[in-house]
Structure formats: C-alpha cells, structure tokens
Amino acid sequence: MGYPQGHKQKTRERIVLAARKLWKRDGYDGASVDNVMAEAGLTRGGFYAHFKSKDDLLVEALSETLAIETINRLKEEGINDEKAMRQMIVDFYISKTHRDHPDQGCPLTALTQEAARFGSRPRKVLACLVDRFSRWLAGGQSSRQNGLTALSLMVGAVTLARAIEDESLSDEILEASKQEVKRILQIE
C-alpha cells in the first residue's frame, strides 16, 4: 500500500517551510540539511527524493517571501487598495515584531549577508525577489528608484535593529526608518 495522493507534495512543502524557518533564524550556513529535515520531522535520507541539493531547496524557499505571501493574503481578505497594502506591509516589516521574530519574517533580513557566497541560481532568485518587491513598493511611481531605496532602508533598518543590544536605540532605528520609508513611498 502506497502513500495517499499528494503526500510527496505535502512532504516537500514541509521541508521548504522548515528550511525557511531555520534559515531565517540560524542563517543558511547555520542550518544543515540534517537540521532542516529534523525540523520537518523527517530523516536526511528523504531529502534527496525532493531536492538535488541544498541550493535547489534554497531556490524554492526564496521563491516566495513573507511580504509576497502577505500581499496575496490581504487580497484574499478583500483589501485591494495598493496604498493601504503598502502601508500595512511597511508597518509590519519595520516593527518590533519583525525584529524580534526573525524566523517568522522576511528572508532578506536574515540571508543577505550570506548571499554573496550563494551559488548563481539562488542569487538570481534573490535579484528577482528584490526587483519584484521593490517595484510593488514603488506602486504607480514612474521610477522604481523609490522602491529600491525603500526596500534597502527596510532591510537595513531591521537588520541593524536586530544587531544592537540597546533596545531603546533599536526601537528608535525602526521608528525613524519607518517614517522615512513612508515619506519616500508617499504613503502617509
């Protein structure tokens, strides 16, 4: 008797979710295939039935991000005002919650430092992700420069806020950055 229909796809999704969580929390190098599979409740031997390499898993894990998933969820909830969506995304992204829970946040804030050592395919996926998200952030503006600037500030603010021990200064970094991003994107 075999596995039920869809079992392999569900198992693959569990592996991707486990990888996203661990990589955002521990970094790419800090989360081995063994750790990813254990987080998914599986053994290492099953990994290669789904992926050729850790880089192949990374490519799939990076194909969707928290922000893109949130945009899709907001649309499903009937929130279609792009400006309101951008404001909601910025408010979450540059927040204490995002800062304090990297495993539930955006991979850009957790993996960009390691990305220079990634293979070509993951770096291309990251470039597409940055391009797609920055264009969305720019909204109807004629140039994506504002979106790139805003995204860079968002990622940098959260990364820097996580890096320092002084919570008051960390909070100040988040608040100042959030206000500047909203000014750049003209959403407040």
VENHU-V307197 format. One line per field, one symbol per residue. ss: DSSP state (@ for helix, = for strand, . for the rest). psi: psi as a letter, one per 30 degrees, with the letter a starting at -180 (. if undefined). A space follows every 10 residues. Layout:
ss=???
psi=???
This chain:
ss=......@@@@ @@@@@@@@@@ @@@@@@.... ..@@@@@@@. ...@@@@@@. ...@@@@@@@ @@...@@@@@ @@@@@@.... .@@@@@@@@@ @@@..@@@@@ .@@@..@@@@ @@@@@....@ @@@@@@@@@@ @@@@@@@@.. ....@@@@@@ @@@@@@@@@@ @@@...@@@@ @@@@@@@@@@ @@@@@...
psi=kallkfeeee eeeeeeeeee eeeeefleff jleeeeeeef glleefeffe keleeeeeee effkleeeee eeeeeeggjf jeeeeeeeee eeeileeeef iffgakfeff feefefflle eeeeeeeeee eeeeeeefbg kfkfeeeeee eeeeeeeeee efflfjeeee eeeeeeeeee eeeefhg.
